[in-house]
Amino acid sequence: MKLDWRQPLHGYYLKLAPWLDRLPLDAVLLLIRLVLGSVFFRSALTKVDGSGITQSTFFLFENEYALPLIPAALAAYLATIAEFSLSLALWAGLAARLAAVGLLGMTLVIQVLVYPGAWVTHGLWAASLLTLVLRGAGLISLDALIHAWLSSPARR
């Protein structure tokens, strides 16, 4: 019996890959939103305590992060607000593309100006955020509900 070495390739390229291409991405998009939302939300939690932004956060923005374009205190407030609000938007799938663009901008700033050696982590974040920008939040999201509501014949 002679084995045909092309058989596994045939199975992969002509059967498995096309079948996988037809599967919806909604669960994957939800996973991306939940995981990346958690990364940024947890980062925001480290910046605050019960009375507001912590002194250690201001210290980090003045000394370790030291962004060249805006004052450290303003950067601390903006980053904290953005991390909280954009994470919540990602989790809900509300204006998810815009939230992903905002977090992608933060990721680029962190990569270029703060931690250039962490390109693997930031690259994974960027690839995931770009997936959300290009594909949206998926069907398991407020974006999908709003789209369906706005598209319904009763709304026209």
Secondary structure, DSSP 4 states (H G I P E B T S, - for coil): ----THHHHHHIIIIIHHHHHTS--HHHHHHHHHHHHHHHHHHHHTTEETTEE-HHHHHHIIIII--SSS-HHHHHHHHHHHHHHHHHHHHHTSSHHHHHHHHHHHHHHIIIII-GGGHHHHHHHHHHHHHHHHH-S-SSSHHHHHHHHHHSGGG-
